Amino acid sequence: MIRNEVELRLALILSLVLVYMILAGLFESFAQPLIILGTVPLAFIGTVMALRWTDTAVGMGVFIGAIMLGGIVVNNAIVLIDRINFLRHKLGFDYGSRAQERQAILEASLDRLRPIMMTSLTTILGLIPMALDKSESSKLWSPLAITVIGGMSISTFLTLFLIPCVYLVFKDLRLIRK
């Protein structure tokens, strides 16, 4: 069990490194994937809250759910950052003023609110039966579902508020150039 726990922690770290590498290649930037991966700690806030609220012990299901969560929660930030980049390039705000940057970020956030909420809600609502399961196999699957539900719930709302702010900070620090 201890060896499996160590291997799952290593798998979690490896999955985050691989996600960063893929995002760095897709966005052709080192800073934007860091912003996107900022959603992972936000998800773990929700995970800890959900595990405490349901009085669920940390086990294999929680670790597997955390690995899944590391890949799932970045989707919302990818959609948001991609839309911000698109609007900045389309509207010519690459070298614009701070007010123009805010306008592009606000417009992108409003444009992507509905798709982000829809994808998150479908994931959360789809996992509720698994989280409420009381059968014999629920010892593995229920903590996994609770982990993902808690992480998705909190990270969705925090992503919509914090990622645009972090994007502006990175832009001010000139870590984002394009």
Summary of the structure (lengths in Angstrom):
residues: 178
radius of gyration: 17.7
end to end distance: 46.9
largest distance: 59.1
contacts: 574
relative contact order: 0.17
helix: 84%
strand: 0%
